[in-house]
Amino acid sequence: VGIKYELAPLQPRLALHEALAVLGVGDLHPGGSVATDFLLRELDKAAPSRVLEIGAGIGCTTRRLLERGWQVTAIEPNPILRAALENRSAVRAYPGTFETFDAVEPFDAVIAESVFYRLDLPHAFARARRLLRPGGLLALVDMVWTDAASADATAALTAQSERTFGIPIASFERLTWAGWRRELSSAGFAEVAAKRVGSWGSRDPRRWWRMLRNGTRHPRALAQYLSYRAATRIDSVPNGWLESWMSVWRRI
Ligand SMILES: C[S@@+](CC[C@H](N)C(=O)[O-])C[C@H]1O[C@@H](n2cnc3c(N)ncnc32)[C@H](O)[C@@H]1O
């Protein structure tokens, strides 16, 4: 597999998701707000009152959860994203990682958008199960490898994407959606709904204006973001090696 881009000599200071956060751009997960709508439609049916959001980013989904009148606990370990989240809302996020988070009372629902793919899945799903009440829901959307991906290449491609963008594109291990499903089932979850994500999500046309407006105050973030855009124009992962899934699971 040829990796066709290198950003050197420009040494990134802000990772891609950090530059976007500074520019006011969130919903950094496959399917964007359309995928979130799919997940929230399922959570709405269960009318949860206590919800845990893992890796809340700048808080686009946090706001949607709060607007429903739900009590939200947000976890956001990245100081740049957490500052953006806290500037935009009254929420005070837990500043550690999911792996270090604990709660006395169980949650009715847990949501994580583009977060689990970076974690050790058996441990993360077991922790999510422990934090949920019986019958509670787990909602997630992530990019995963397909059967077409070569197991020898996924670790190198993931490491390369992390070096280039400051955030990995997918799991290091070649875990396919069938593998994710198996991990979720063996952690004690039953599938409620699952759908392949059709595209990365429609772009809000106001996004560019917001980025430019914020970019005048934060030119370094804008310059950094533009350098990342130049890198993304060249595909590094062969077509058909990645796909994304959104799904909701019930704690058995
Ligand atoms: C791709 S971003 C997605 C952010 C947000 N969920 C969204 O969709 O816009 C991944 C997020 O997961 C957070 N994250 C990474 N490792 C984490 C961990 N171990 N525990 C909790 N959050 C983590 C990052 O700081 C970041 O906010």
PDBQT file of the ligand as one rigid body, heavy atoms in Angstrom, charges set to zero:
ROOT
HETATM    1  C1  LIG A 301     -13.250  12.348  16.438  1.00  0.00    +0.000 C 
HETATM    2  S1  LIG A 301     -13.489  13.226  17.916  1.00  0.00    +0.000 S 
HETATM    3  C2  LIG A 301     -15.272  13.198  18.034  1.00  0.00    +0.000 C 
HETATM    4  C3  LIG A 301     -15.807  14.273  18.944  1.00  0.00    +0.000 C 
HETATM    5  C4  LIG A 301     -17.323  14.319  19.059  1.00  0.00    +0.000 C 
HETATM    6  N1  LIG A 301     -17.841  13.086  19.594  1.00  0.00    +0.000 N 
HETATM    7  C5  LIG A 301     -17.921  14.627  17.714  1.00  0.00    +0.000 C 
HETATM    8  O1  LIG A 301     -18.531  13.737  17.129  1.00  0.00    +0.000 OA
HETATM    9  O2  LIG A 301     -17.741  15.752  17.247  1.00  0.00    +0.000 OA
HETATM   10  C6  LIG A 301     -12.993  12.038  19.158  1.00  0.00    +0.000 C 
HETATM   11  C7  LIG A 301     -13.228  12.557  20.551  1.00  0.00    +0.000 C 
HETATM   12  O3  LIG A 301     -12.945  11.529  21.505  1.00  0.00    +0.000 OA
HETATM   13  C8  LIG A 301     -12.181  12.077  22.561  1.00  0.00    +0.000 C 
HETATM   14  N2  LIG A 301     -11.404  10.979  23.178  1.00  0.00    +0.000 N 
HETATM   15  C9  LIG A 301     -10.276  10.409  22.708  1.00  0.00    +0.000 A 
HETATM   16  N3  LIG A 301      -9.841   9.445  23.542  1.00  0.00    +0.000 NA
HETATM   17  C10 LIG A 301     -10.749   9.407  24.561  1.00  0.00    +0.000 A 
HETATM   18  C11 LIG A 301     -10.854   8.629  25.741  1.00  0.00    +0.000 A 
HETATM   19  N4  LIG A 301      -9.942   7.688  26.036  1.00  0.00    +0.000 N 
HETATM   20  N5  LIG A 301     -11.889   8.853  26.576  1.00  0.00    +0.000 NA
HETATM   21  C12 LIG A 301     -12.816   9.793  26.267  1.00  0.00    +0.000 A 
HETATM   22  N6  LIG A 301     -12.773  10.570  25.162  1.00  0.00    +0.000 NA
HETATM   23  C13 LIG A 301     -11.751  10.373  24.314  1.00  0.00    +0.000 A 
HETATM   24  C14 LIG A 301     -11.327  13.130  21.877  1.00  0.00    +0.000 C 
HETATM   25  O4  LIG A 301     -10.793  14.069  22.779  1.00  0.00    +0.000 OA
HETATM   26  C15 LIG A 301     -12.354  13.734  20.915  1.00  0.00    +0.000 C 
HETATM   27  O5  LIG A 301     -13.129  14.707  21.515  1.00  0.00    +0.000 OA
ENDROOT
TORSDOF 0
